[in-house]
C-alpha cells in the first residue's frame, strides 16, 4: 500500500534520482532517508508516493545453517549417512525397505567431559570420523535444510577406521 508523502520535505535529503519509463508514462523516483519515493505525475511534481519499507524477515533457517554449532562438554554433533536407495543392479528400493541409518559423520566435537575430580576426559572421536550410532537416542537439531543429531560421547557405539 502506497501513501502520499507530499508534506514531508524530500528535496534536501535526496541521495539519487532515477528516471524510468513505465507504460509510456515518465516518472522519477528518489531516495530520502533510505525510503524510495516516486513522483507519479510530471505535472504534479510535489505529489510524491512513498513505498513502504521492506519487511525484514526473522532469521530464516538458511541463516541458521550459516552459523556453526559447537557442542558443549562431551557432546558430539553427527549427521546421519543415508543408506543407498539403489542396488548394484540398478533397482531402486522403496523407503519402507530401507534400514534406519546407523552410521554418521562427526560434524563437531565438544571439549570433552569431566571426571569427578575435575580432570578433562578428551573426546574419543574427532571431526570427520565415521561412527556407529545407536538406533534410538540423541537429540535432533535442524539447521537449515539439514538435520543433525547430538549424542554424548559415551552413547556412540563405535568408530570406523
C-alpha positions in Angstrom: 0.0 0.0 0.0 1.5 3.3 -1.0 0.8 6.5 0.9 1.2 10.2 0.0 4.3 11.8 1.4 3.6 15.3 0.0 4.1 17.1 3.3 7.4 15.5 4.0 10.5 17.6 2.9 12.4 15.4 0.5 14.4 17.8 -1.7 17.3 18.4 0.7 17.9 14.7 1.5 17.7 13.3 -2.0 20.5 10.8 -2.4 19.9 9.9 -6.0 17.2 10.4 -8.6 16.3 7.7 -11.2 14.4 8.4 -14.4 12.4 5.5 -15.7 9.7 4.9 -18.3 6.9 2.6 -17.5 3.9 2.1 -19.8 4.7 5.3 -21.6 4.5 7.5 -18.5 7.6 9.2 -17.4 8.2 9.2 -13.7 11.0 9.9 -11.3 12.0 8.2 -8.1 14.3 9.4 -5.4 15.5 8.2 -2.0 15.1 10.1 1.2 16.4 8.5 4.4 16.5 5.1 2.8 12.9 5.2 1.7 12.2 5.3 -2.0 9.7 8.0 -3.3 8.2 8.1 -6.7 6.9 11.1 -8.5 3.7 9.9 -10.2 2.9 12.7 -12.5 5.3 15.1 -14.2 2.7 17.9 -13.9 2.3 17.5 -10.2 5.9 17.1 -9.0 5.1 17.9 -5.4 2.8 14.8 -5.1 5.1 12.0 -4.1 4.2 8.4 -3.2 6.3 6.5 -0.7 6.8 2.8 -0.9 6.5 1.1 2.4 9.9 -0.1 3.7 10.5 -3.8 3.0 9.6 -6.2 5.7 12.8 -7.8 7.1 12.0 -11.4 8.0 13.3 -13.0 11.1 16.4 -15.1 10.7 15.4 -17.9 8.5 16.6 -21.5 8.7 19.1 -20.8 6.0 20.7 -18.1 8.2 20.8 -20.6 11.0 22.8 -23.0 8.8 25.4 -20.4 8.2 26.2 -20.4 11.9 28.3 -23.1 13.3 27.0 -25.1 16.2 29.7 -26.0 18.8 28.7 -28.8 21.1 29.4 -28.3 24.8 31.1 -30.8 27.2 31.2 -34.4 25.9 28.5 -33.9 23.3 29.1 -34.7 19.6 27.2 -33.4 16.6 26.6 -36.1 14.0 24.9 -36.1 10.6 23.4 -39.5 9.7 24.6 -41.1 6.5 21.6 -42.1 4.5 21.6 -45.7 3.1 21.8 -46.2 -0.6 18.4 -46.2 -2.4 19.7 -48.1 -5.4 21.1 -51.6 -5.5 24.2 -52.6 -7.5 21.9 -54.0 -10.2 20.1 -50.6 -10.6 16.9 -51.4 -8.8 15.5 -48.5 -6.7 14.4 -49.5 -3.2 11.3 -48.0 -1.6 11.7 -46.1 1.6 9.8 -48.8 3.6 12.5 -51.3 2.7 15.4 -49.1 3.7 17.0 -49.6 7.1 17.3 -46.7 9.5 20.7 -45.2 9.1 23.1 -46.2 11.9 26.2 -44.6 10.5 27.0 -41.0 10.8 29.7 -38.4 10.1 31.0 -36.4 13.0 30.5 -32.7 12.2 31.6 -31.0 15.5 33.0 -32.2 18.8 32.7 -30.7 22.3 35.7 -30.1 24.6 35.2 -33.3 26.5 33.7 -34.5 29.7 35.0 -34.1 33.3 35.8 -36.7 35.9 34.6 -36.4 39.5 38.0 -34.8 40.4 37.6 -32.2 37.6 40.2 -33.6 35.1 39.2 -33.3 31.5 38.4 -36.5 29.5 39.2 -35.8 25.8 36.5 -36.9 23.3 37.1 -40.3 21.6 36.3 -39.0 18.1 37.3 -36.0 16.0 35.6 -34.1 13.2 35.3 -36.1 10.0 35.2 -39.5 11.7 32.5 -42.1 10.7 30.8 -43.5 13.7 28.3 -46.2 14.5 25.2 -44.7 16.1 22.6 -46.3 18.4 19.2 -47.0 16.7 17.4 -44.6 19.1 18.5 -41.7 21.2 20.3 -38.4 20.6 18.8 -35.0 20.3 17.6 -33.9 16.8 18.8 -30.5 15.7 17.6 -28.9 12.4 19.9 -26.3 10.9 18.6 -25.0 7.6 17.6 -27.9 5.4 20.0 -30.3 7.1 19.1 -32.5 10.1 21.8 -33.4 12.7 21.8 -35.3 16.0 23.6 -34.6 19.2 25.0 -37.5 21.2 27.0 -37.9 24.3 30.5 -39.4 23.7 29.6 -42.5 25.7 26.4 -43.1 23.6 28.4 -43.7 20.4 28.7 -47.4 19.7 32.0 -47.4 17.7 34.2 -45.7 15.2 35.0 -46.9 11.7 38.7 -46.7 10.6 
